[in-house]
Amino acid sequence: MASTTSEQPVTGSDPSTGATPAGEGAEPQAASAPSSNASAPGDATIDLEEALTEHLAAEDDETEEHTGAVEVAEEPAEPQPLPADRFLDRELSWLSFNQRVLELAEDPSVPLLERARFLAIFASNLDEFFMVRVAGLKRRIATGLAVTAASGLEPRQVLAAISERAHELVERHARAFTDQVRPALAAEGVRIVRWDELEPTEQDRLHEFFRASVFPVLTPLAVDPAHPFPYISGLSLNLAVVVRNPTTEKEHFARVKVPPLLPRLVRVEQGKGTAAAKTARFVPLEDVIAEHLDQLFPGMDVVAHHTFRVTRNEDLEVEEDDAENLLQALEKELLRRRFGPPVRLEITEEADGHVRDLLVRELGVDESETYVLPAPLDLRGLNAVADLERHELSFPTFVPKTHRHLTDGRESSQPRSIFAAVRARDVLLHHPYDSFSTSVQAFLEQAAADPKVLAIKQTLYRTSGDSPIVDALIDAADAGKQVLALVEIKARFDEQNNITWARKLEQAGVHVVYGIVGLKTHSKLCLVVRQEGDRLRRYCHVGTGNYNPKTARLYEDLGLLTCDDEVGEDLTKLFNQLSGFAPRTRYSRLLVAPRSLRRGLVQRIEREAEHHRAGRPAHIRIKVNSMVDEAIIDALYRASRVGVPIDVVVRGICALRPGVPGLSETIRVRSVLGRFLEHSRIFAFEGGGDSEVYIGSADMMHRNLDRRVEALVRIRDVEHQRALVDLIDLAADAGTASWHLGPEGTWQRAAVDSEGDPLLDLQDFLIAARSNRRARRR
């Protein structure tokens, strides 16, 4: 699903994510390509790497030429300066990403309930964008710290452009729901109705629901000389109520908060049986409350009521000079977050001018920050509709399977010893196509239970509420193993959860650390030390996604399981750096931010240019969530100027301008969004015939390269390298459905061919390739 700027679903959100929500926010199987010694004689499996290769070979004659076989360009005597307008604006690029999420909701070929979910993801993503990006920009402007963006836009120009673009998108979002998705749902028996559309028996049930479950938790707040305008919490849904005293005829304003812990859309039961299972009726909770306002204001006449919603600055600022008090400082900041300044007011279009003026004045928002929309507001509630069990209106059910190298060879769903499997070969995982629970989760659970395991070291950035990963670490500590958990308690919007898990781990005897002061630890690493005979062997997992079994079913991610000595040595050094003092650490197969990752990538990009000038094979392929860092983009521009073919697959933000004559003519940028949130990061360099391929946690953004601990691991297995390269090639292929970025920053969707037939859906193809491989095995 779309994610937000944080790492959360959607095609989306960080909630990101979206998040979406995406965002912050799903899964291919190229990762399951075997190493050279992987297949036993007579093994008739067809793996994803083979499927990708066959597909791309079949498409060669139909796609545009974009290979390493290009003319060798002469190196200019003097490098030409790069143009000042070479960067797209990152904030506007993010809005373009959320527009792509919205286009999925508008697409009639997408299953109907999934269209409803994409509408919810768009709304969640936009909430996070305002809470973090817009709020941060406004704060920098107010404090005089804002600087001209890399795009050349002044801060107030960016803010004005955001306002104009966001207004266009939210109006389009509302139309997509009102004019497209809502009528289509009604035609399938799924209706979102207003109170007046309910049957008398339904109204009777909701009267009882209100008395029993809603009325006791409501708190009407009046506004008069004795009652100042109440504080409106961020993202809360509210009723602005105008009441009149029948004795004095004087009108008063009051606010009623819609309880956030109750269902946003209340299900109206329709009885039992097959026919009833095909129908579902929902009424917005605010409609139920509005119908009973006379009970909240007895003796007063209710003149009018209107729904509104406020978005506030909810980013965190924590001074980390005193690391020992980081937990306490963060907890205080979480309390402060609830009182951040407002950055957006949403109000229904039927609200009268007096009420709207009152809200604008009392909340201190500008007219440009006010969004007038049709009811209902806050379409995140459509997730309840998307969760209906109407399989014919949803994506086909997909159940991740155990990676073939982690099965016992007889029953594919039965995991074998992870340690034995990894000793035999490196295992490249591709989630959700490869099951997280029978690979990464099983790796940790087996390590916790194995008496030969002496130590486990683990990073935790985001994890689920009832995390089996946390449980495994606790079990390991209970068994007397040395367990180190590096918990990133500053993971945006997961701070409170992570504080809770940090304390739970500490109470269980786990050594909990919070990384390096001033840096977030975003890398996805696990190190297991096991006694085997007279030696200690280190088993490692390096991934692109969080150790979260729930999001692993929705996010596309990669992971490497290996017991390679170099990787084990590298992870030992890195964990020592994170938990102790090791400022001058050098690594063999890792690139680590903030010290060496940007520099290492730029060197490899420049090396590709050298290979191309010398007539050796050269090609750069990158798959990331965001491409913003100016140093990386400039290096790609310089490589493109000498003729290096470059493919960039980016889910979200991209500040790079492809296809600009004399600057980026050999660069193509594609974006793939779908049922899974594309989340993996791959960096592949042809290397003059000696290719280098990396996977890891880092996006090409300042925060990732300068203010986070990130890690990329080099993939050595040739078959794994080929599978990852083929994955990017397929995403960038002209026969694959995707969005294409133009030099002016506009994204054009390519979903059908010249005959009107659908282009290949990458995620569907990978699901089918996984199923076909298993079918061949049987």
C-alpha positions in Angstrom: 0.0 0.0 0.0 1.1 3.4 -0.5 3.2 4.7 2.2 3.8 7.8 3.8 7.0 9.6 4.3 7.6 7.4 7.2 7.7 3.7 6.5 4.1 2.7 6.5 1.8 1.4 3.9 1.0 2.7 1.0 2.3 2.6 -2.2 2.7 4.9 0.5 3.6 7.4 4.3 6.6 7.1 6.6 2.5 7.4 6.8 4.7 8.3 5.2 2.0 6.4 4.9 1.2 6.1 4.5 1.6 6.6 4.8 0.8 6.0 2.7 -0.2 5.9 4.5 1.7 5.6 2.7 3.6 5.8 2.4 5.9 6.0 5.8 4.0 1.9 3.3 5.0 -5.0 0.5 7.1 -8.1 -2.4 9.1 -9.7 -5.2 10.9 -13.0 -5.3 13.9 -12.3 -7.3 15.6 -12.8 -4.0 15.0 -16.5 -4.1 17.3 -17.2 -7.0 19.7 -20.0 -6.1 23.4 -19.7 -5.7 25.6 -21.7 -8.0 25.5 -24.8 -5.7 21.9 -24.5 -4.7 20.1 -27.1 -6.9 20.5 -30.8 -6.4 20.8 -33.0 -9.5 17.4 -33.4 -11.2 15.9 -30.4 -9.4 13.2 -29.2 -11.8 12.4 -26.0 -10.1 11.9 -22.8 -12.1 13.1 -19.9 -10.0 12.3 -16.2 -10.2 15.6 -15.3 -11.8 14.8 -17.6 -14.6 11.3 -16.2 -15.0 12.6 -12.7 -15.1 15.3 -13.5 -17.6 12.8 -15.3 -19.9 10.3 -12.5 -19.7 12.9 -9.8 -20.4 14.3 -11.8 -23.3 10.9 -12.1 -24.8 10.4 -8.3 -24.6 13.7 -7.3 -26.1 12.4 -6.7 -29.6 9.5 -4.5 -28.3 11.2 -2.3 -25.8 13.3 0.8 -26.3 17.0 0.3 -26.5 18.6 1.1 -23.1 21.6 -1.2 -22.6 25.3 -0.8 -21.8 26.1 -1.0 -25.6 26.3 2.7 -26.2 28.9 4.8 -28.0 32.0 5.6 -26.0 32.0 9.3 -25.2 35.2 11.2 -25.2 36.0 12.7 -21.8 35.7 16.5 -22.0 38.8 18.5 -21.3 36.9 20.7 -18.8 33.8 19.4 -17.0 30.9 21.6 -17.8 29.1 23.1 -14.8 25.8 21.6 -13.9 22.8 23.9 -14.4 21.3 25.6 -11.4 17.8 24.4 -12.1 18.7 20.7 -12.1 16.7 19.6 -9.1 13.0 19.1 -8.7 11.4 20.4 -5.5 11.2 17.5 -3.0 7.9 18.7 -1.3 6.1 19.0 -4.6 7.6 15.7 -5.7 6.1 14.1 -2.6 2.6 15.5 -3.5 3.1 13.9 -7.0 3.8 10.6 -5.2 0.5 10.9 -3.3 -1.2 11.7 -6.6 0.0 8.4 -7.9 -1.7 6.7 -5.0 -4.8 8.6 -5.8 -4.7 7.4 -9.4 -4.8 3.9 -8.2 -8.0 4.8 -6.3 -9.4 6.3 -9.5 -8.5 3.3 -11.6 -11.6 1.1 -12.4 -9.4 -1.9 -13.1 -8.3 -2.0 -9.5 -10.6 -4.1 -7.3 -13.2 -1.9 -5.7 -12.4 -2.4 -2.0 -8.7 -1.8 -2.8 -9.7 1.5 -4.4 -11.4 2.4 -1.1 -8.2 1.5 0.7 -6.1 3.6 -1.6 -8.4 6.6 -0.8 -7.7 5.9 2.9 -3.9 5.6 2.3 -4.0 8.9 0.4 -5.7 10.6 3.3 -3.3 9.1 5.9 -0.2 10.0 3.8 -1.4 13.6 3.4 -2.0 13.9 7.2 1.6 12.9 7.8 2.9 15.3 5.1 1.2 18.2 6.9 2.2 17.1 10.4 5.8 16.8 9.4 6.9 18.4 6.2 4.5 21.4 6.1 4.8 21.9 9.8 8.6 21.8 9.7 8.7 24.3 6.8 6.4 26.7 8.6 8.5 26.4 11.8 11.7 27.2 9.9 10.1 30.2 8.2 8.8 31.5 11.6 12.2 31.2 13.2 14.1 32.6 10.2 16.0 29.4 9.6 14.4 28.5 6.3 16.7 28.5 3.3 16.2 28.4 -0.4 15.4 24.9 -1.5 17.7 23.0 -3.9 15.0 23.5 -6.5 15.7 27.2 -6.3 12.3 28.0 -4.7 12.2 30.4 -1.8 10.6 28.9 1.4 7.4 30.9 1.0 7.2 30.0 -2.7 7.4 26.3 -1.7 4.6 26.8 0.9 2.4 28.6 -1.6 3.0 25.9 -4.2 2.2 23.2 -1.6 -1.0 24.9 -0.8 -2.1 25.2 -4.4 -1.2 21.6 -5.2 -2.7 20.2 -2.0 -6.0 22.0 -2.5 -6.2 20.5 -6.0 -5.5 17.0 -4.8 -7.8 17.0 -1.8 -10.7 18.2 -4.1 -9.8 15.5 -6.6 -9.7 12.9 -3.7 -13.1 14.0 -2.5 -14.5 13.7 -6.1 -13.0 10.2 -6.5 -14.9 9.1 -3.4 -18.2 10.9 -4.0 -18.5 10.4 -7.8 -16.6 7.1 -8.4 -15.9 4.8 -5.4 -19.0 5.5 -3.3 -21.5 4.9 -6.1 -19.6 1.8 -7.2 -19.6 0.4 -3.7 -23.4 1.1 -3.5 -23.9 -0.9 -6.7 -22.2 -3.8 -4.9 -24.4 -3.5 -1.8 -21.8 -1.6 0.3 -23.3 1.7 1.3 -22.1 4.6 3.3 -25.3 6.4 4.3 -26.4 9.4 6.2 -28.8 9.2 9.2 -31.9 10.2 7.1 -31.2 7.2 4.8 -31.5 4.6 7.6 -34.5 2.4 8.1 -36.5 3.1 11.3 -35.3 -0.2 12.8 -31.7 0.7 12.0 -32.2 4.1 13.7 -33.6 2.4 16.8 -30.5 0.2 17.0 -28.2 3.2 16.7 -30.2 5.1 19.4 -29.3 2.3 21.7 -25.7 2.2 20.5 -25.5 5.9 21.2 -26.9 5.6 24.8 -24.7 2.6 25.6 -21.4 3.4 23.9 -21.2 7.0 22.8 -23.0 9.3 25.1 -21.0 8.4 28.2 -17.7 9.4 26.6 -18.8 12.7 25.0 -17.8 16.0 26.5 -19.5 19.1 25.0 -17.4 22.2 25.5 -19.2 25.6 25.3 -17.6 28.8 24.3 -18.6 31.9 26.2 -16.9 34.5 28.5 -16.6 31.8 31.2 -15.4 29.1 28.8 -12.6 30.0 26.4 -12.3 28.4 23.0 -11.2 24.8 23.7 -8.0 23.1 22.6 -8.6 21.0 19.5 -6.3 18.1 19.3 -4.5 17.2 16.1 -6.4 14.9 13.6 -9.4 14.7 15.9 -12.8 14.9 14.2 -15.1 17.5 15.8 -18.6 18.9 15.6 -18.9 22.7 15.6 -22.4 23.2 17.2 -24.5 26.3 17.2 -27.2 26.3 19.9 -29.8 28.9 20.9 -31.1 29.7 24.3 -34.9 29.7 23.7 -35.4 32.2 26.5 -32.9 34.9 25.5 -32.7 33.9 21.8 -28.9 34.3 22.1 -26.8 31.9 20.1 -23.8 30.1 21.5 -21.0 28.0 20.0 -19.9 24.6 21.3 -17.5 21.9 20.3 -18.1 18.2 20.5 -15.2 15.8 19.9 -15.9 12.6 18.0 -14.4 9.9 20.2 -11.3 8.6 18.3 -11.4 5.1 19.9 -14.9 4.3 18.5 -15.4 3.1 15.0 -15.1 5.9 12.5 -17.8 4.3 10.3 -20.5 2.5 12.3 -21.6 -0.8 10.8 -25.4 -1.1 10.5 -26.2 -4.8 10.8 -28.4 -6.2 8.1 -29.3 -9.6 9.5 -27.9 -13.0 8.6 -27.7 -15.3 5.7 -26.0 -15.4 2.2 -27.8 -12.3 1.0 -26.9 -10.3 4.1 -23.2 -11.2 3.7 -23.2 -9.4 0.4 -24.5 -6.2 1.8 -23.0 -3.7 4.3 -24.2 -0.4 5.4 -22.2 2.2 7.3 -23.1 5.5 8.9 -20.4 8.1 9.9 -20.1 8.3 13.7 -20.5 12.1 13.6 -24.0 11.6 12.1 -25.0 9.4 15.0 -23.7 12.1 17.4 -25.4 14.9 15.5 -28.7 13.2 15.7 -28.5 13.2 19.5 -27.1 16.7 20.2 -30.3 17.6 22.0 -29.3 15.1 24.7 -25.9 16.9 25.1 -27.5 20.4 25.3 -30.9 19.9 27.1 -33.0 23.0 27.2 -31.2 24.5 24.2 -32.3 24.6 20.5 -29.7 23.1 18.2 -29.5 25.5 15.3 -26.7 24.0 13.2 -23.8 21.6 13.4 -20.8 21.2 11.1 -17.8 18.8 11.0 -14.3 20.1 11.1 -10.8 18.7 11.7 -7.4 20.2 12.6 -3.9 19.0 11.7 -1.1 20.1 14.0 2.7 20.1 14.0 3.5 16.7 15.4 7.2 16.3 14.6 9.5 15.9 17.5 12.5 17.8 18.6 14.6 16.2 21.3 18.0 17.4 22.6 20.2 14.4 22.8 23.2 15.9 24.6 22.4 13.9 27.7 21.9 10.3 26.3 21.0 8.9 29.7 17.9 11.0 29.9 16.8 10.3 26.3 13.8 8.2 27.3 12.6 10.8 29.7 13.2 13.7 27.3 11.3 11.8 24.5 8.4 11.1 26.8 8.0 14.8 27.6 8.3 15.7 24.0 5.5 13.2 23.1 3.2 15.1 25.6 4.2 18.4 23.9 3.4 17.0 20.5 -0.3 17.0 21.2 -0.1 20.8 21.6 1.8 21.7 18.4 0.5 24.7 16.3 -2.2 24.0 13.7 -1.1 23.8 10.1 -4.4 22.8 8.4 -8.2 23.2 9.0 -10.6 20.9 7.2 -14.3 21.9 7.3 -17.4 20.6 5.5 -18.7 22.7 2.7 -22.1 23.3 4.2 -20.6 25.2 7.2 -21.9 28.8 7.3 -19.5 31.7 7.1 -19.8 32.7 10.7 -18.7 29.3 12.0 -15.9 29.1 9.5 -14.6 32.6 10.4 -14.7 31.7 14.1 -12.6 28.5 13.6 -10.1 30.3 11.4 -9.7 33.1 13.9 -9.6 31.0 17.1 -7.3 28.4 15.6 -5.0 31.0 14.1 -4.9 29.4 10.6 -4.7 31.3 7.3 -7.3 31.1 4.6 -4.8 29.2 2.5 -4.6 26.6 5.2 -8.4 26.0 5.2 -9.8 23.1 3.1 -13.5 23.2 2.4 -14.7 19.7 1.5 -17.8 17.6 1.1 -18.8 15.4 4.1 -17.6 13.0 5.4 -14.2 14.3 6.4 -11.3 12.0 7.3 -11.5 9.2 4.8 -9.0 7.2 6.6 -12.1 5.5 7.9 -12.5 3.8 4.6 -10.1 1.1 5.8 -13.2 -0.4 7.6 -14.9 -0.7 4.2 -11.7 -2.1 2.6 -11.5 -4.8 5.3 -14.9 -6.3 4.4 -14.7 -10.0 3.4 -15.8 -9.6 -0.1 -13.0 -11.5 -1.9 -14.5 -10.8 -5.4 -13.9 -7.0 -4.7 -10.4 -7.4 -3.3 -7.0 -8.4 -4.6 -6.7 -12.2 -4.9 -5.6 -13.8 -1.6 -1.9 -14.3 -1.5 -0.2 -16.4 1.2 3.6 -16.0 1.4 5.5 -19.3 1.2 8.6 -20.6 2.8 11.7 -20.0 0.7 12.7 -23.2 -1.0 16.2 -23.2 0.5 14.6 -23.1 4.0 12.3 -26.1 3.6 13.1 -29.7 4.5 12.6 -30.8 0.9 9.5 -32.8 1.6 6.9 -30.3 2.8 7.4 -26.8 1.6 5.6 -25.2 4.5 7.8 -26.9 7.1 10.9 -24.8 7.9 14.2 -26.6 8.4 17.1 -25.6 10.5 17.9 -22.0 9.4 21.5 -22.6 10.5 22.0 -25.7 8.4 20.4 -23.9 5.4 22.6 -20.9 5.7 25.7 -23.0 6.1 24.9 -24.6 2.7 24.5 -21.3 0.9 23.6 -17.6 1.3 19.8 -17.2 1.1 18.4 -14.1 -0.5 14.9 -13.4 0.7 12.2 -11.4 -1.1 9.2 -10.5 1.1 6.3 -10.8 1.0 6.8 -13.4 -1.7 9.0 -15.3 0.7 7.5 -15.7 4.1 8.9 -13.6 6.9 7.6 -15.8 9.6 9.4 -19.0 8.3 12.6 -17.1 7.5 13.7 -14.1 9.6 11.3 -14.8 12.5 12.2 -18.5 12.5 15.9 -17.5 12.4 15.5 -15.5 15.7 13.2 -18.0 17.3 15.6 -20.9 16.5 18.5 -18.9 17.8 16.7 -18.2 21.0 16.0 -21.9 21.6 19.3 -23.3 20.4 21.6 -24.1 23.3 24.6 -23.6 21.0 23.8 -20.0 20.4 25.7 -17.7 22.8 24.7 -14.2 21.7 22.1 -12.3 19.7 22.5 -8.7 18.6 19.6 -7.0 16.9 18.4 -3.6 15.7 14.8 -2.7 16.2 13.4 0.4 14.4 9.7 -0.4 14.1 8.0 -3.6 15.2 4.5 -4.9 15.7 2.5 -4.6 19.0 2.6 -8.3 19.8 6.0 -8.8 18.3 7.3 -12.4 18.1 10.7 -10.8 17.5 10.7 -9.1 20.9 9.4 -12.3 22.4 12.3 -14.3 20.9 14.8 -11.8 22.3 13.2 -12.1 25.7 13.3 -15.9 25.5 17.0 -15.8 24.6 17.8 -13.6 27.6 15.8 -15.9 29.8 17.9 -18.8 28.5 21.0 -17.1 29.7 22.2 -15.9 26.3 23.8 -12.5 25.8 21.3 -10.4 24.0 21.8 -6.9 22.8 18.8 -4.9 21.3 19.4 -1.6 19.7 16.0 0.1 20.0 15.5 3.3 18.0 13.0 5.1 20.2 13.0 8.1 17.9 11.3 6.3 15.0 8.7 8.8 14.0 5.1 8.1 15.3 6.3 4.8 16.8 8.1 6.5 19.7 5.7 5.4 22.4 5.6 1.8 21.2 9.3 1.6 21.1 9.7 3.1 24.6 7.3 0.4 25.8 9.3 -2.4 24.1 12.6 -1.0 25.3 11.5 -1.1 29.0 10.0 -4.6 28.5 13.3 -5.8 27.1 15.3 -4.2 29.8 13.1 -5.9 32.5 13.8 -9.2 30.9 17.5 -8.8 31.1 18.2 -7.7 27.5 21.0 -5.2 27.1 19.1 -2.3 25.5 21.0 0.6 23.9 19.7 3.6 21.9 22.5 4.0 19.4 24.7 7.0 18.9 23.7 10.4 20.1 22.5 12.6 17.3 21.8 9.7 14.9 18.8 7.4 14.3 19.7 3.8 13.9 17.7 2.8 10.8 19.8 -0.2 9.7 18.1 -3.6 9.7 20.7 -6.0 11.2 20.8 -9.2 13.2 23.9 -11.1 14.3 23.7 -14.5 16.0 26.9 -16.1 17.5 26.8 -19.9 17.6 29.3 -22.4 19.1 30.1 -25.1 16.5 32.7 -27.5 17.6 35.9 -25.6 18.5 34.9 -22.4 16.6 32.3 -19.7 16.9 30.3 -19.1 13.7 28.4 -15.9 13.1 25.1 -16.0 11.3 23.8 -12.7 9.9 20.7 -11.1 8.5 20.9 -7.8 6.7 17.6 -6.4 5.3 15.9 -3.5 3.7 12.8 -3.6 5.9 11.8 -3.6 9.6 11.6 -6.6 11.8 7.9 -6.4 11.8 5.9 -9.6 10.9 2.7 -7.6 10.1 4.2 -5.1 7.7 6.3 -7.9 6.1 3.1 -9.1 4.6 2.4 -5.8 3.0 5.9 -4.3 2.3 8.2 -5.5 -0.5 11.6 -6.0 1.0 14.8 -7.9 0.6 17.1 -9.7 3.1 20.3 -11.6 3.1 20.9 -14.6 5.4 24.6 -15.5 5.5 27.3 -16.9 7.6 30.1 -15.4 5.5 33.0 -14.5 7.7 33.5 -11.0 6.2 29.8 -10.1 6.8 30.0 -11.5 10.4 33.1 -9.5 11.1 31.5 -6.3 9.7 28.4 -6.7 11.7 30.4 -7.4 14.9 32.3 -4.1 14.3 29.1 -2.2 13.6 27.3 -3.4 16.7 30.4 -2.6 18.8 30.3 0.9 17.3 26.7 1.3 18.1 26.9 -0.1 21.7 30.4 1.1 22.6 33.2 3.2 21.2 34.7 2.3 17.8 34.9 5.6 15.8 37.5 4.4 13.2 35.9 1.1 12.1 36.5 -0.2 8.6 34.2 -2.6 6.8 34.8 -5.2 4.1 31.3 -5.8 2.6 29.3 -3.0 4.2 28.8 0.6 3.2 27.7 2.4 6.4 26.2 5.9 6.9 27.0 8.5 7.9 30.7 7.8 7.4 31.1 5.9 4.1 27.8 5.3 2.4 27.4 8.5 0.3 31.1 8.6 -0.5 31.1 4.9 -1.4 28.1 5.2 -3.8 29.5 8.4 -5.5 32.9 6.6 -6.0 31.1 3.7 -7.7 29.0 6.0 -9.9 32.2 7.8 -11.0 33.8 4.4 -11.6 31.0 3.5 -14.0 31.8 6.7 -16.0 35.4 5.6 -16.2 34.4 2.2 -17.4 32.2 3.7 -20.0 34.9 6.0 -21.3 37.2 3.1 -21.6 34.7 1.0 -23.6 34.0 -1.4 -20.8 30.4 -2.5 -19.7 28.8 0.2 -17.6 25.3 0.5 -16.3 23.9 2.0 -13.1 20.6 0.6 -11.6 19.1 2.0 -8.4 15.9 1.1 -6.6 14.9 3.3 -3.7 12.0 4.9 -1.9 13.4 8.4 -2.3 16.0 10.1 -4.5 16.8 13.5 -3.1 20.5 13.8 -2.1 22.1 16.4 -4.3 25.6 14.8 -4.2 24.2 11.4 -5.4 22.1 13.1 -8.1 25.0 15.3 -9.3 27.2 12.2 -9.6 24.4 10.5 -11.7 24.2 13.6 -13.9 28.0 13.5 -14.5 27.8 9.8 -15.4 24.9 10.4 -17.7 26.8 13.2 -19.5 29.5 10.7 -20.6 26.8 8.2 -21.7 26.4 5.7 -18.9 22.8 4.2 -19.0 21.1 4.7 -15.7 17.8 3.3 -14.5 16.3 4.6 -11.3 13.1 3.0 -9.8 11.7 5.2 -7.1 8.5 4.7 -5.1 8.2 8.2 -3.6 10.1 11.4 -3.9 12.5 12.1 -6.8 14.4 15.4 -7.2 16.3 14.2 -10.2 15.3 15.5 -13.7 15.7 12.6 -16.2 15.9 13.1 -20.0 17.3 16.7 -20.0 19.4 17.2 -23.1 23.1 17.6 -22.2 22.5 16.6 -18.6 20.5 13.4 -18.1 19.7 12.0 -21.5 20.6 8.4 -20.5 18.6 8.5 -17.2 15.2 6.9 -16.9 13.1 7.2 -13.8 10.2 4.8 -13.1 7.8 4.3 -10.2 5.9 1.2 -9.4 3.0 1.2 -7.0 0.5 -1.5 -6.2 -1.0 -3.9 -3.6 2.4 -4.1 -1.9 4.4 -1.1 -0.8 7.7 -1.2 -2.8 10.3 -0.7 0.0 13.5 -2.5 -1.0 16.7 -0.6 -1.8 19.1 -2.0 -4.5 22.2 -0.5 -5.9 23.8 -2.3 -8.9 26.9 -1.3 -10.9 28.0 -3.1 -14.0 31.6 -2.4 -13.0 33.3 -3.0 -16.3 32.3 -6.7 -16.1 32.9 -7.1 -12.4 29.6 -6.1 -11.1 28.8 -4.8 -7.7 25.3 -5.1 -6.2 24.2 -3.9 -2.8 21.0 -4.1 -0.8 20.2 -2.3 2.5 18.3 0.2 4.5 19.3 3.6 3.0 17.3 5.9 0.8 19.1 8.7 -1.0 18.0 11.5 1.4 20.0 13.8 3.6 18.6 12.3 6.8 19.6 8.8 5.7 23.1 9.6 4.6 23.9 12.2 7.3 21.8 11.7 10.4 21.1 7.9 10.4 23.1 4.8 10.9 22.4 2.9 7.6 24.0 -0.2 6.2 24.3 -1.7 2.7 25.7 -5.1 2.2 27.4 -6.3 -1.0 25.8 -9.3 -2.7 28.5 -11.7 -3.8 26.5 -14.6 -5.2 26.3 -14.2 -9.0 22.8 -15.7 -9.3 21.6 -13.3 -6.6 23.2 -10.4 -8.4 21.5 -11.4 -11.6 18.1 -11.8 -9.9 18.3 -8.3 -8.4 19.5 -6.7 -11.6 16.6 -8.5 -13.5 14.2 -7.2 -10.9 15.1 -3.6 -11.6 15.2 -4.2 -15.4 11.7 -5.6 -15.3 10.4 -2.6 -13.3 12.0 -0.2 -15.8 10.9 -2.2 -18.9 8.6 -0.5 -21.3 6.2 -3.5 -21.1 5.7 -3.1 -17.3 3.0 -0.9 -15.9 4.6 2.0 -14.1 4.8 5.8 -13.9 7.4 7.6 -16.0 9.0 10.8 -14.8 9.6 13.6 -17.3 12.2 16.3 -17.1 9.7 18.9 -15.8 8.7 16.8 -12.9 5.4 15.4 -14.2 4.7 11.7 -13.9 2.8 9.9 -16.7 1.2 6.6 -16.0 1.8 3.8 -18.5 -0.8 1.1 -17.8 -1.8 -0.1 -21.2 0.0 -0.7 -24.5 -0.8 0.9 -27.9 -3.6 -1.7 -28.4 -5.2 -0.8 -25.1 -4.2 -4.1 -23.4 -2.9 -3.9 -19.9 0.8 -3.8 -19.4 2.5 -6.4 -17.1 1.8 -5.8 -13.4 5.1 -6.4 -11.7 3.7 -7.6 -8.4 1.2 -9.9 -10.0 4.0 -11.3 -12.2 6.2 -12.0 -9.2 3.3 -13.7 -7.4 2.6 -15.9 -10.4 6.3 -16.7 -10.9 6.5 -17.8 -7.2 3.4 -20.0 -7.7 4.7 -21.5 -11.0 7.9 -22.4 -9.4 6.1 -24.3 -6.6 3.9 -26.0 -9.2 6.9 -27.3 -11.1 8.3 -28.7 -7.9 5.2 -30.7 -7.3 
